[in-house]
Amino acid sequence: LMSLDVSELESAVYFVTIYTQNGSITKRLIKK
């Protein structure tokens, strides 16, 4: 599992796409 430093991001909804050997996964990240 990877970690992201989101402390400098503005409050918004982000979509993070992770590419793996089995395909890609898109996660929704909500920064308040």
C-alpha positions in Angstrom: 0.0 0.0 0.0 1.3 3.4 -0.9 1.0 6.6 1.0 0.5 10.1 -0.3 1.3 13.4 1.4 -1.9 15.4 0.9 -1.2 18.1 3.4 -0.4 20.7 0.7 -3.4 19.9 -1.5 -6.5 22.1 -1.5 -9.8 20.7 -0.2 -11.3 18.9 -3.1 -12.1 15.5 -4.5 -9.2 13.8 -6.3 -9.1 10.6 -8.3 -5.9 8.6 -8.0 -5.3 5.9 -10.6 -3.0 3.1 -9.6 -1.6 0.8 -12.3 -0.7 -2.8 -11.4 0.1 -5.9 -13.2 -3.5 -6.9 -13.1 -4.8 -3.6 -14.5 -5.6 -0.2 -13.1 -7.5 0.8 -10.0 -9.1 4.3 -9.6 -9.5 5.5 -6.0 -11.5 8.5 -4.9 -9.6 10.7 -2.4 -11.6 13.3 -0.5 -9.5 16.0 1.0 -11.3 18.1 3.6 
